Every structure is written in structure tokens, then in C-alpha cells.
Amino acid sequence: GYSSDVWVVGNNEKGALWVADRNGVTKTKAEAQSLIDADVAAAQAEWDGLSEVEQGKRGRPGPITLP
């Protein structure tokens, strides 16, 4: 699973059953990537607002590319 409750599942019967079992909504890869990109941008902005001491305690969130 990824942020924004994005999950990558196979485009097959098993994947379809997994999505249906969780009342999921199918998104295109581009739609899902946009959700992830927005979360990463928000996390980076939050990190940028931290003090240098706090920034040193954890790395700046990096980009995530869906498979």
C-alpha cells in the first residue's frame, strides 16, 4: 500500500476480487500517481518547515513512482 490509500493489485480475477472485497475504487495509473505525488509534495512542504534539528532526525520525503 501507498499513501492516499493507494494499492497496486494485479489486473486479473484475484485483483478484482481483492478490490471488490474492500469496496475499492479502480483508478488509472495516472490518477493514482497524482494522488501519491500530492501526498509527497505535502510531506516535503511539512519537512521544509521543520527546524534544522528536526530535519536532521529524518530524511526529506522523496518521490514515489508506482510500478
Protein Blocks (a to p, Z undefined) as FASTA:
>chain_A
ZZhhiacddddfklmmmmmmnopacddfklmmmmmmmmmmmmmmmmmmpcfklmmmpccd
dddddZZ
